[in-house]
Structures are given as C-alpha cells and as structure tokens.
Amino acid sequence: MKVVTTSCCFVYKVVEANLVFIVVESGQLLRVGEGL
C-alpha cells in the first residue's frame, strides 16, 4: 500500500511539473506573439 501511494505521489509531481512547464512555455509564446 505504501509503495502504491509513493508512486502515485511521484506521478502526480511529474505531471504537475509538466503542466507548469507547458503553461510557462505557452505564456512565453503568447508574449512573443503579442510583441510581433
């Protein structure tokens, strides 16, 4: 049970990091688009 919880937390952290990265990249692209 403990192992399952740990892996779930790890997966959640990885997904969360990916979402933050995507949002930041999208924000930069939007700023570049507005700049042009």
C-alpha positions in Angstrom: 0.0 0.0 0.0 2.8 2.4 0.9 4.6 1.7 -2.4 1.4 2.4 -4.4 0.9 5.8 -2.6 4.5 6.8 -3.1 4.4 6.0 -6.9 1.1 7.9 -7.2 2.6 10.9 -5.5 5.7 10.7 -7.8 3.5 10.5 -10.9 1.4 13.4 -9.7 4.5 15.5 -9.1 5.9 14.7 -12.6 2.5 15.6 -14.2 2.3 18.8 -12.2 5.8 19.8 -13.2 5.0 19.1 -16.9 1.8 21.2 -16.6 3.7 24.1 -15.1 6.3 23.8 -17.9 3.6 23.8 -20.6 1.8 26.8 -19.1 5.1 28.8 -18.8 6.1 27.9 -22.4 2.6 28.9 -23.6 2.8 32.2 -21.8 6.2 32.9 -23.4 4.7 32.1 -26.8 1.8 34.4 -26.2 4.1 37.2 -25.2 6.2 36.7 -28.3 3.0 36.8 -30.4 1.8 40.0 -28.8 5.3 41.5 -29.3 5.2 40.8 -33.0 
